[in-house]
Amino acid sequence: MKYKNYSNKYIIITGASLGLGKALAKRFALEGCNLILLSLPGEGLANYSRMLANEYGVKILHFETDLCKGENIKEFADWVLNQKVQIAGLVNNAGLGGSALFEQTSISLIDTMLLVNVRALTLLTRYFLPALKAQEHSFILNVSSIAAFKPMPFKMVYPASKAFVYSFSVGLGEELKDTGVHVAVMHPGPMNTSEDNEARIGKHGFMGKGAWLTVDDVADIGVSKMLAGDKVIIPGVYNKVIIRLLKFIPRIFAMPMIYKVLSKEVFSESERQSI
Ligand SMILES: NC(=O)c1ccc[n+]([C@@H]2O[C@H](COP(=O)([O-])OP(=O)(O)OC[C@H]3O[C@@H](n4cnc5c(N)ncnc54)[C@H](OP(=O)(O)O)[C@@H]3O)[C@@H](O)[C@H]2O)c1
């Protein structure tokens, strides 16, 4: 596949006011793409849209809504389709995770994670696919995680939801291979998205820091590789090596290793020694 140029076409990006979504918006603006940005209400998306439009000379539409509700997803899709602009890309970035014991996780957090990570991503893909197919070339870029490749304790439903994103994306990509719609899935490792995240990864010491990338680096790798035609994108050499290794280590050895590393996120040192 040749490096594709989507300048002056509209790209939809969810979760665009924070972290990786914000960096992806900037990276696509740098490519000269017009943007349709979505975030939760009250996250400063209007200001960010104005700043990007001024700095990169692109057109930006923005919409604030909570993707947990099915009616909001439909309202957003109808609003976008009514703009009568050429939609050449959908970036399903919105998603949430964290670390906790499953039994101590609130029902509402489990529900939100499944609704945003799985249902919203799937329904948005379905709503926008006809518009994407109407273009000569277009793409869907779904954001998964390195957590998609092995089951993990202490991560609630997050790894399972990201395994869904991987499976759904690769399957759909195959189904659409004879169309102009390119489907890619990106699997970032830990990124500097929040102080909480930095503190959590800091507990892994050398192991965690080795995998660490900035959101700008991940956005740059993700967009360049997707435009070059890659289907499964794993940013960072360290992350690629870890995933390769985990693939070959049998589950009965891998799971206790993963338990040991991730238990640092939910138990104190003294609690871990008494386990
Ligand atoms: N952080 C990491 O280390 C890491 C590692 C691997 C994969 N990822 C994945 O990368 C993606 C971005 O993560 P991040 O860490 O940059 O995000 P983040 O800073 O934790 O923020 C969560 C993102 O999801 C959006 N979001 C959450 N709940 C939403 C809802 N109910 N409705 C609409 N949007 C909602 C947020 O939108 P707003 O912009 O409105 O706040 C925000 O962009 C996610 O899919 C995440 O799973 C992150």
The ligand as a MOL file (V3000), in Angstrom:
LIG
                    3D

  0  0  0     0  0            999 V3000
M  V30 BEGIN CTAB
M  V30 COUNTS 48 52 0 0 0
M  V30 BEGIN ATOM
M  V30 1 N -2.2840 5.7100 28.9340 0
M  V30 2 C -1.6800 4.5770 28.6240 0
M  V30 3 O -0.6310 4.2540 29.1650 0
M  V30 4 C -2.2880 3.6790 27.5690 0
M  V30 5 C -1.6270 2.4970 27.2180 0
M  V30 6 C -2.1620 1.6800 26.2230 0
M  V30 7 C -3.3340 2.0410 25.5880 0
M  V30 8 N -3.9780 3.1830 25.9460 0 CHG=1
M  V30 9 C -5.2210 3.5190 25.2430 0
M  V30 10 O -5.0440 4.7540 24.5670 0
M  V30 11 C -6.3100 5.4370 24.4790 0
M  V30 12 C -6.1640 6.8290 25.0450 0
M  V30 13 O -5.7670 6.6910 26.3790 0
M  V30 14 P -5.2100 7.9100 27.2240 0
M  V30 15 O -4.4410 7.3200 28.3440 0
M  V30 16 O -4.6210 8.9060 26.3370 0 CHG=-1
M  V30 17 O -6.5700 8.4920 27.7460 0
M  V30 18 P -6.8480 9.1460 29.1270 0
M  V30 19 O -5.9100 10.2800 29.2960 0
M  V30 20 O -6.9350 8.1230 30.2140 0
M  V30 21 O -8.3010 9.5920 28.8450 0
M  V30 22 C -9.2790 8.6470 28.4660 0
M  V30 23 C -9.7320 8.9730 27.0710 0
M  V30 24 O -10.9860 8.3490 26.7510 0
M  V30 25 C -11.9780 9.3440 26.6180 0
M  V30 26 N -13.1690 8.9200 27.3320 0
M  V30 27 C -13.2060 8.2610 28.5060 0
M  V30 28 N -14.4740 8.0450 28.8610 0
M  V30 29 C -15.2490 8.5900 27.8840 0
M  V30 30 C -16.6460 8.6920 27.6890 0
M  V30 31 N -17.5120 8.1690 28.5740 0
M  V30 32 N -17.1010 9.3340 26.5870 0
M  V30 33 C -16.2350 9.8660 25.7060 0
M  V30 34 N -14.8880 9.7860 25.8240 0
M  V30 35 C -14.4190 9.1590 26.9130 0
M  V30 36 C -11.4240 10.6010 27.2220 0
M  V30 37 O -12.0100 11.6510 26.5200 0
M  V30 38 P -11.8060 13.1760 26.9150 0
M  V30 39 O -10.8370 13.6660 25.8910 0
M  V30 40 O -13.0960 13.7900 26.8210 0
M  V30 41 O -11.3410 13.2080 28.3230 0
M  V30 42 C -9.9200 10.4500 27.0010 0
M  V30 43 O -9.5020 10.8670 25.7460 0
M  V30 44 C -7.3140 4.5910 25.2530 0
M  V30 45 O -8.0310 3.7730 24.3570 0
M  V30 46 C -6.4150 3.7460 26.1530 0
M  V30 47 O -7.0230 2.5210 26.5270 0
M  V30 48 C -3.4920 4.0200 26.9350 0
M  V30 END ATOM
M  V30 BEGIN BOND
M  V30 1 1 1 2
M  V30 2 2 2 3
M  V30 3 1 2 4
M  V30 4 1 4 5
M  V30 5 2 4 48
M  V30 6 2 5 6
M  V30 7 1 6 7
M  V30 8 2 7 8
M  V30 9 1 8 9
M  V30 10 1 8 48
M  V30 11 1 9 10
M  V30 12 1 9 46
M  V30 13 1 10 11
M  V30 14 1 11 12
M  V30 15 1 11 44
M  V30 16 1 12 13
M  V30 17 1 13 14
M  V30 18 2 14 15
M  V30 19 1 14 16
M  V30 20 1 14 17
M  V30 21 1 17 18
M  V30 22 2 18 19
M  V30 23 1 18 20
M  V30 24 1 18 21
M  V30 25 1 21 22
M  V30 26 1 22 23
M  V30 27 1 23 24
M  V30 28 1 23 42
M  V30 29 1 24 25
M  V30 30 1 25 26
M  V30 31 1 25 36
M  V30 32 1 26 27
M  V30 33 1 26 35
M  V30 34 2 27 28
M  V30 35 1 28 29
M  V30 36 1 29 30
M  V30 37 2 29 35
M  V30 38 1 30 31
M  V30 39 2 30 32
M  V30 40 1 32 33
M  V30 41 2 33 34
M  V30 42 1 34 35
M  V30 43 1 36 37
M  V30 44 1 36 42
M  V30 45 1 37 38
M  V30 46 2 38 39
M  V30 47 1 38 40
M  V30 48 1 38 41
M  V30 49 1 42 43
M  V30 50 1 44 45
M  V30 51 1 44 46
M  V30 52 1 46 47
M  V30 END BOND
M  V30 END CTAB
M  END
